[in-house]
Amino acid sequence: MADETGEFRIFVAPDFFELNRRVIQQAKFIGVEGPLQKEGPIIHVMARSLYELSIESPAGHLKVESHDFH
């Protein structure tokens, strides 16, 4: 994945994936927490917890706006 600040990668262990399959496969936005490691310009995150972020979720309360990058 990448954003305006650079590239990042999220690593998910197979057993953690199985426990969180629904969120990983169905959520539009996911919050990820875990240790960070920087290797050159790339940031790696080892997922230790994750949660769905949505307009309706208590953790999210996201305000979604359109961005015009042109």
Secondary structure as GFF3:
##gff-version 3
##sequence-region A 1 70
A	DSSP	beta_strand	2	3	.	.	.	ID=ss1
A	DSSP	beta_strand	6	11	.	.	.	ID=ss2
A	DSSP	alpha_helix	14	19	.	.	.	ID=ss3
A	DSSP	alpha_helix	21	26	.	.	.	ID=ss4
A	DSSP	beta_strand	29	33	.	.	.	ID=ss5
A	DSSP	beta_strand	36	39	.	.	.	ID=ss6
A	DSSP	beta_strand	42	46	.	.	.	ID=ss7
A	DSSP	beta_strand	49	53	.	.	.	ID=ss8
###
